[in-house]
């Protein structure tokens, strides 16, 4: 059984944007100045990032390289009724990449380039002290 965590972006009065973290590796969120300042999600590699997923959230306060999510797979052997099953679960860590307006998790500012583990229902705010903070939630 596999469990994939998600990032859920608030978008005002529109339906939230949900991104499933079904891969291993590093994922970056940043602003694409070549695409009307839309916030994008992509792999750490800059070429892959520009080809990444567009959230259709426009925000000039998000840095080009704002935050990194590091996703790792963890396997656990579960026993029940004398039968073992393997549970594959993703663990996710976050790191602010020295963004201009910062990042907070549960209203606590992250220091740039310091890694923090995320937990279910963590509230992540990109550019929390700007005129247009971007809020997303980590869901397991």
HELIX and SHEET records of a PDB file:
HELIX    1   1 UNK A   46  UNK A   50  1                                   5    
SHEET    1   A 6 UNK A   2  UNK A   3  0                                        
SHEET    2   A 6 UNK A  83  UNK A  96  1                                        
SHEET    3   A 6 UNK A  67  UNK A  80 -1                                        
SHEET    4   A 6 UNK A  25  UNK A  32 -1                                        
SHEET    5   A 6 UNK A  38  UNK A  43 -1                                        
SHEET    6   A 6 UNK A  53  UNK A  58 -1                                        
SHEET    1   B 3 UNK A   2  UNK A   3  0                                        
SHEET    2   B 3 UNK A  83  UNK A  96  1                                        
SHEET    3   B 3 UNK A 116  UNK A 117 -1                                        
SHEET    1   C 6 UNK A  14  UNK A  20  0                                        
SHEET    2   C 6 UNK A   6  UNK A  11 -1                                        
SHEET    3   C 6 UNK A 134  UNK A 139 -1                                        
SHEET    4   C 6 UNK A 122  UNK A 126 -1                                        
SHEET    5   C 6 UNK A 103  UNK A 105 -1                                        
SHEET    6   C 6 UNK A 108  UNK A 109 -1                                        
END                                                                             
